Amino acid sequence: MRLYLLALNPTDSVTEGFLPAAARLGLDVTVLTDQPAAHRHTGPDIEVLECDVRDVRAVVTRISTHHRPDAVFTNSDHLQTQAALAAAYFGLPGKDWRAALRCKDKAEMRRHLTGAAADTVWSAELTEPAPLDAPYPCVVKPREGVASEDVVLVDGPEELVTRTKEILDRRPGTVLVVEEYLPGELRTLETLGDGRVRHVLGGFRTELSPPPYFIEERLTYVPAHPEPIVAQVLAQLDALGVGFGACHTEFVVHQGRARLIEVNYRAIGDQCDLLLARLLDIPLFEHILRTHLGEPLPADLGGRRDGAARLEYPCAERAGILTAAPAAEELTVDGVHLTYRPLRATGEHHELYRTNRDYLGVLRAVGTDQETVDRVSASFLAARRWEIQP
């Protein structure tokens, strides 16, 4: 059976998660990408073909002139609609392309939720700097952005003009969304469905950098959010048409009300998916791929229920050259399994982005007691150093 995997730049989710899972399932894999050179290292059994994957017509042509497909899949935020349309064209299982588009287009998501009477959030779109009569403070973000890139809190019309000009100067042609700030604790819900059954895998409690930016600095696993909160989130996902494959939903809870921040119709990234697979002790990536092959999910995934976990992202606090940083490590301390992976090589100069691109590394910690996990994680990070020189 042949799997076509659409990709832009390589990610840990694909190289450490989905490609090994495809090998374990015995699938022939063809990676379609606009960056073929970056994917050549994925392994001798992985076929890599150049393709303008943002254009669904190019994707359909590349597949129809190659081997017959059994599944078309992507874990990229930017390519969900294209993959869904290509799967539909070839009569294969996949996501509803309309749901994929609603999730990717943050303005359309707000409009659709309002029209479905699921939730109403004040929002507007901007293509050039302009003051707005808005309920300040507001959040400004690219309509189709990812990873907190150019997401910023503004307190008034003048700051709105300043910030939008800065973003549009960096990203000409971008459409920005301005929406009311939603207060509350930031959480995530991780789900996996086959269009018939939907499993809730738990979620995370997310700690952010101080405003006006929204960098995710620490995530703590939550086995089960309160049932009324989960029901509210799932109702909004139903309104969007989300229910097939993996979905990573970010939301806030304020005074007992769950409100969506964004819906990423894919598996959670930044190595959280790798942690989830280990924490729950389930073949998570295989399950996701099987749904795209048309196989039903089991009624019970059989995941562990006694796990505790945390992810930490040491961040750069200034621009410059990373001159000292810890190497990759894997060890167990007091029953807590620690995996540290560097995300930036020493000797490289980087600007300060105020996004996830400022991550210097990621620490994954998995155990059975949250207090112990937190203590061991803090000790590990305190014993290591990262140095950045101007």
C-alpha positions as CSV (number, residue, x, y, z in Angstrom):
1,M,0.0,0.0,0.0
2,R,1.3,3.5,-0.9
3,L,1.1,6.5,1.3
4,Y,1.6,10.0,-0.2
5,L,2.8,12.3,2.6
6,L,2.6,16.1,1.8
7,A,5.3,18.2,3.6
8,L,7.0,21.5,3.5
9,N,10.1,21.6,5.8
10,P,11.0,18.5,7.8
11,T,9.5,18.2,11.3
12,D,10.1,15.9,14.3
13,S,6.5,14.7,14.0
14,V,7.2,13.4,10.5
15,T,10.8,12.2,10.8
16,E,10.5,10.6,14.3
17,G,6.8,9.9,14.3
18,F,4.9,9.3,11.1
19,L,7.7,7.9,8.9
20,P,8.8,5.2,11.4
21,A,5.1,4.4,11.9
22,A,4.6,4.0,8.2
23,A,7.6,1.6,8.1
24,R,6.1,-0.5,10.9
25,L,2.9,-0.7,9.0
26,G,4.7,-1.9,5.9
27,L,3.7,1.1,3.8
28,D,5.5,2.3,0.7
29,V,6.0,6.1,1.3
30,T,6.3,8.9,-1.2
31,V,7.0,12.3,0.2
32,L,5.7,15.1,-1.9
33,T,7.4,18.4,-1.0
34,D,8.6,21.7,-2.3
35,Q,11.8,21.3,-0.4
36,P,13.1,17.9,-1.6
37,A,16.8,18.4,-0.6
38,A,15.8,18.9,3.0
39,H,14.0,15.5,3.1
40,R,16.7,13.3,1.4
41,H,18.1,12.3,4.8
42,T,14.8,10.6,5.8
43,G,16.0,7.2,4.8
44,P,16.8,5.0,1.8
45,D,13.3,3.5,1.7
46,I,11.5,6.9,1.5
47,E,10.8,8.2,-2.0
48,V,11.0,12.0,-2.2
49,L,9.5,13.9,-5.1
50,E,9.4,17.6,-5.8
51,C,6.0,19.1,-6.0
52,D,4.3,22.5,-5.4
53,V,2.3,21.0,-2.5
54,R,0.5,24.3,-1.8
55,D,-1.3,23.8,-5.2
56,V,-3.8,20.9,-5.1
57,R,-3.8,20.7,-8.9
58,A,0.0,20.0,-8.8
59,V,-0.5,17.4,-6.1
60,V,-3.2,15.6,-8.0
61,T,-1.1,15.6,-11.2
62,R,2.0,14.3,-9.4
63,I,0.0,11.5,-7.8
64,S,-2.0,10.6,-10.9
65,T,1.2,10.3,-13.0
66,H,3.0,8.1,-10.4
67,H,1.9,5.1,-8.3
68,R,-1.8,4.5,-7.4
69,P,-2.4,6.1,-3.9
70,D,-3.9,4.2,-1.0
71,A,-3.8,7.3,1.3
72,V,-2.9,11.0,1.1
73,F,-1.8,12.5,4.4
74,T,-0.2,15.5,5.9
75,N,0.6,16.8,9.3
76,S,1.4,20.3,8.1
77,D,-0.9,23.1,9.2
78,H,-0.5,24.7,5.8
79,L,-1.4,21.7,3.7
80,Q,-4.5,20.2,5.4
81,T,-7.0,21.5,2.8
82,Q,-4.8,20.4,-0.1
83,A,-4.4,16.9,1.3
84,A,-8.1,16.7,2.0
85,L,-9.0,17.7,-1.5
86,A,-6.5,15.3,-3.1
87,A,-7.8,12.4,-1.0
88,A,-11.4,13.3,-2.0
89,Y,-10.3,13.5,-5.7
90,F,-8.9,9.9,-5.5
91,G,-11.9,8.6,-3.5
92,L,-9.7,8.0,-0.4
93,P,-10.6,8.5,3.3
94,G,-9.7,11.9,4.6
95,K,-10.8,15.1,6.3
96,D,-13.6,17.2,5.0
97,W,-11.8,19.9,3.0
98,R,-14.3,22.5,4.3
99,A,-13.5,21.7,7.9
100,A,-9.8,21.9,7.1
101,L,-10.2,25.3,5.5
102,R,-12.3,26.6,8.5
103,C,-9.5,25.6,10.9
104,K,-6.7,27.0,8.9
105,D,-8.4,30.4,8.2
106,K,-8.8,31.9,11.6
107,A,-11.3,34.6,10.4
108,E,-13.5,31.9,8.7
109,M,-13.4,29.9,11.9
110,R,-14.8,32.8,13.8
111,R,-17.5,33.5,11.2
112,H,-18.5,29.9,11.0
113,L,-18.8,29.5,14.8
114,T,-20.9,32.6,15.0
115,G,-23.2,31.4,12.2
116,A,-23.6,28.0,13.9
117,A,-24.4,29.8,17.2
118,A,-21.5,27.9,18.8
119,D,-19.6,31.0,20.0
120,T,-19.2,34.7,19.0
121,V,-15.9,36.5,19.2
122,W,-15.5,40.0,17.9
123,S,-13.0,40.0,15.0
124,A,-12.0,41.9,11.9
125,E,-9.6,41.5,9.1
126,L,-6.9,44.0,8.0
127,T,-4.7,44.1,4.9
128,E,-3.1,47.5,5.8
129,P,-2.5,49.4,9.0
130,A,-5.6,51.1,10.2
131,P,-7.2,52.0,13.6
132,L,-10.3,50.1,14.5
133,D,-13.1,50.7,16.9
134,A,-12.5,47.5,18.7
135,P,-13.0,46.1,22.2
136,Y,-9.4,46.6,23.4
137,P,-7.2,44.9,24.4
138,C,-7.1,42.9,21.1
139,V,-5.0,40.2,19.7
140,V,-3.4,40.7,16.2
141,K,-2.3,37.6,14.3
142,P,-1.9,36.4,10.7
143,R,-5.1,34.9,9.4
144,E,-3.3,31.7,8.5
145,G,-0.3,31.8,10.9
146,V,1.2,29.2,13.1
147,A,3.5,28.9,16.2
148,S,2.6,32.3,17.7
149,E,4.4,33.9,14.7
150,D,3.5,37.6,14.8
151,V,0.8,37.2,17.4
152,V,0.7,40.2,19.7
153,L,-1.6,41.9,22.2
154,V,-2.4,45.5,21.6
155,D,-4.0,48.0,24.0
156,G,-5.4,50.7,21.7
157,P,-5.9,52.0,18.1
158,E,-2.4,53.6,17.9
159,E,-0.6,50.5,19.0
160,L,-2.8,48.5,16.6
161,V,-1.5,50.6,13.7
162,T,2.1,50.4,14.8
163,R,2.0,46.6,15.3
164,T,0.2,45.8,12.1
165,K,2.6,48.0,10.1
166,E,5.6,46.1,11.6
167,I,4.0,42.7,10.7
168,L,3.0,43.7,7.2
169,D,6.4,45.2,6.5
170,R,7.9,41.8,7.4
171,R,5.1,39.8,5.6
172,P,3.7,41.9,2.7
173,G,0.5,40.6,1.4
174,T,-0.5,38.9,4.6
175,V,-4.1,39.2,5.9
176,L,-4.3,39.9,9.6
177,V,-7.0,39.0,12.0
178,V,-7.8,41.4,14.9
179,E,-9.9,39.8,17.6
180,E,-11.0,40.4,21.2
181,Y,-8.6,39.1,23.8
182,L,-10.1,36.0,25.5
183,P,-9.0,35.8,29.2
184,G,-8.5,32.6,31.0
185,E,-6.2,29.6,31.5
186,L,-4.8,28.3,28.2
187,R,-5.3,24.6,27.7
188,T,-5.3,22.1,24.8
189,L,-7.5,19.1,23.9
190,E,-6.0,16.3,21.9
191,T,-8.4,14.2,19.9
192,L,-8.3,11.3,17.4
193,G,-11.2,10.2,15.3
194,D,-12.2,8.1,12.3
195,G,-15.4,9.9,11.4
196,R,-17.4,7.5,13.5
197,V,-15.5,7.2,16.8
198,R,-13.7,10.0,18.5
199,H,-11.2,9.5,21.3
200,V,-10.1,12.2,23.7
201,L,-6.4,11.7,24.6
202,G,-6.3,14.3,27.3
203,G,-4.6,17.6,26.9
204,F,-2.2,20.1,28.3
205,R,-2.1,23.1,30.5
206,T,0.0,25.7,28.8
207,E,2.2,28.4,30.4
208,L,2.9,31.4,28.2
209,S,5.6,34.1,28.2
210,P,4.5,37.5,29.6
211,P,2.4,39.7,27.3
212,P,2.3,41.2,24.7
213,Y,3.7,37.9,23.2
214,F,2.3,34.4,23.4
215,I,5.3,32.0,23.4
216,E,4.5,28.6,24.9
217,E,7.2,28.0,27.4
218,R,5.9,25.0,29.4
219,L,3.2,22.4,29.0
220,T,1.9,20.0,31.7
221,Y,-0.2,17.0,30.7
222,V,-3.8,16.9,31.9
223,P,-5.2,13.3,31.7
224,A,-8.8,14.7,31.7
225,H,-10.2,18.2,31.7
226,P,-13.5,18.6,33.6
227,E,-16.3,16.9,31.6
228,P,-18.4,20.1,31.1
229,I,-15.3,21.9,29.6
230,V,-14.6,19.0,27.2
231,A,-18.2,18.9,26.1
232,Q,-18.1,22.6,25.2
233,V,-14.9,22.1,23.2
234,L,-16.2,19.1,21.4
235,A,-19.5,20.9,20.5
236,Q,-17.5,23.6,18.9
237,L,-15.4,21.1,17.0
238,D,-18.6,19.4,15.8
239,A,-19.8,22.8,14.6
240,L,-16.6,23.2,12.5
241,G,-17.0,19.7,11.1
242,V,-13.8,18.3,12.8
243,G,-13.8,14.6,13.6
244,F,-11.4,12.7,11.4
245,G,-7.8,11.9,12.2
246,A,-5.8,13.9,14.8
247,C,-6.7,17.4,16.0
248,H,-4.9,19.7,18.4
249,T,-7.3,22.4,19.9
250,E,-6.2,25.3,21.9
251,F,-8.8,27.0,24.2
252,V,-9.1,29.1,27.3
253,V,-11.4,28.6,30.3
254,H,-12.9,31.6,32.0
255,Q,-15.7,31.4,34.6
256,G,-16.5,27.9,33.5
257,R,-16.7,28.7,29.8
258,A,-14.5,27.2,27.2
259,R,-13.6,29.4,24.1
260,L,-11.5,28.3,21.2
261,I,-8.3,30.1,20.5
262,E,-7.4,28.1,17.4
263,V,-7.9,24.6,16.0
264,N,-4.9,22.8,14.4
265,Y,-6.4,20.0,12.4
266,R,-3.3,17.7,12.9
267,A,-1.4,16.1,15.7
268,I,0.1,18.4,18.3
269,G,3.7,19.4,17.5
270,D,6.9,20.6,19.2
271,Q,7.5,17.0,20.2
272,C,4.3,16.9,22.3
273,D,3.0,14.1,20.1
274,L,6.2,12.1,20.7
275,L,5.7,12.5,24.4
276,L,2.0,11.5,24.1
277,A,2.8,8.3,22.4
278,R,5.3,7.3,25.1
279,L,3.1,8.6,28.0
280,L,0.0,6.7,26.8
281,D,2.0,3.8,25.6
282,I,-0.1,3.5,22.4
283,P,0.9,3.4,18.7
284,L,-0.4,6.9,18.2
285,F,1.2,7.6,14.9
286,E,0.1,4.2,13.5
287,H,-3.5,4.9,14.6
288,I,-3.5,8.3,12.8
289,L,-2.2,6.7,9.6
290,R,-4.6,3.9,9.8
291,T,-7.6,6.3,9.8
292,H,-6.3,7.7,6.5
293,L,-6.1,4.1,5.1
294,G,-9.8,3.7,5.9
295,E,-9.3,1.4,9.0
296,P,-11.6,2.0,11.9
297,L,-10.2,2.9,15.3
298,P,-10.7,0.5,18.2
299,A,-13.4,1.3,20.7
300,D,-10.7,1.5,23.4
301,L,-7.2,2.6,22.5
302,G,-5.9,1.0,25.7
303,G,-3.8,3.9,26.8
304,R,-2.2,4.2,30.2
305,R,-4.1,6.3,32.7
306,D,-1.4,6.7,35.4
307,G,1.0,9.0,33.5
308,A,2.3,12.4,34.4
309,A,4.3,14.6,32.0
310,R,5.8,18.0,31.3
311,L,7.5,19.7,28.4
312,E,9.9,22.6,28.9
313,Y,11.3,24.9,26.1
314,P,14.4,26.9,27.1
315,C,14.1,30.1,25.1
316,A,16.5,32.6,23.8
317,E,16.1,35.9,25.5
318,R,18.1,38.0,23.1
319,A,19.5,37.9,19.6
320,G,23.0,36.6,19.0
321,I,25.2,33.5,18.6
322,L,24.6,30.5,20.7
323,T,28.0,29.7,22.1
324,A,27.3,27.0,24.7
325,A,24.4,24.6,25.0
326,P,23.8,21.1,26.3
327,A,23.9,18.1,23.9
328,A,21.1,15.6,23.4
329,E,20.5,13.4,26.5
330,E,18.2,10.6,27.5
331,L,18.1,9.4,31.1
332,T,15.9,8.3,33.9
333,V,16.0,10.0,37.3
334,D,13.7,9.0,40.2
335,G,11.5,7.1,37.9
336,V,11.1,10.0,35.5
337,H,12.2,9.4,31.9
338,L,13.9,12.5,30.5
339,T,14.5,13.3,26.8
340,Y,16.4,16.5,25.9
341,R,16.8,17.5,22.3
342,P,18.6,20.7,21.2
343,L,16.7,22.7,18.6
344,R,19.5,25.2,17.7
345,A,23.1,24.4,16.8
346,T,25.9,26.3,18.5
347,G,27.7,28.8,16.4
348,E,24.6,30.1,14.6
349,H,23.4,33.6,14.8
350,H,19.7,34.1,15.3
351,E,17.5,37.2,15.7
352,L,15.0,37.3,18.6
353,Y,11.6,36.3,17.0
354,R,9.2,36.3,20.0
355,T,7.8,33.0,18.7
356,N,8.5,29.3,19.0
357,R,11.5,29.9,16.8
358,D,13.3,31.2,19.9
359,Y,13.3,27.7,21.4
360,L,16.8,26.5,22.1
361,G,15.8,23.0,23.0
362,V,13.0,20.8,24.4
363,L,12.8,18.7,27.5
364,R,10.3,15.9,27.6
365,A,9.6,14.4,31.0
366,V,7.4,11.3,31.6
367,G,6.6,9.7,34.9
368,T,3.7,8.7,37.2
369,D,3.8,11.5,39.8
370,Q,3.4,15.1,38.7
371,E,5.3,16.5,41.7
372,T,8.3,14.3,40.9
373,V,8.1,15.0,37.2
374,D,8.2,18.8,37.9
375,R,11.0,18.5,40.4
376,V,13.2,16.4,38.2
377,S,12.6,18.6,35.2
378,A,13.5,21.8,37.1
379,S,16.7,20.2,38.4
380,F,17.7,19.0,35.0
381,L,17.3,22.5,33.5
382,A,19.0,24.2,36.4
383,A,22.1,22.1,36.0
384,R,22.6,23.1,32.3
385,R,23.5,26.3,30.7
386,W,22.8,28.1,27.4
387,E,25.0,31.1,26.5
388,I,24.2,33.6,23.8
389,Q,26.8,36.2,22.7
390,P,25.9,39.3,20.7
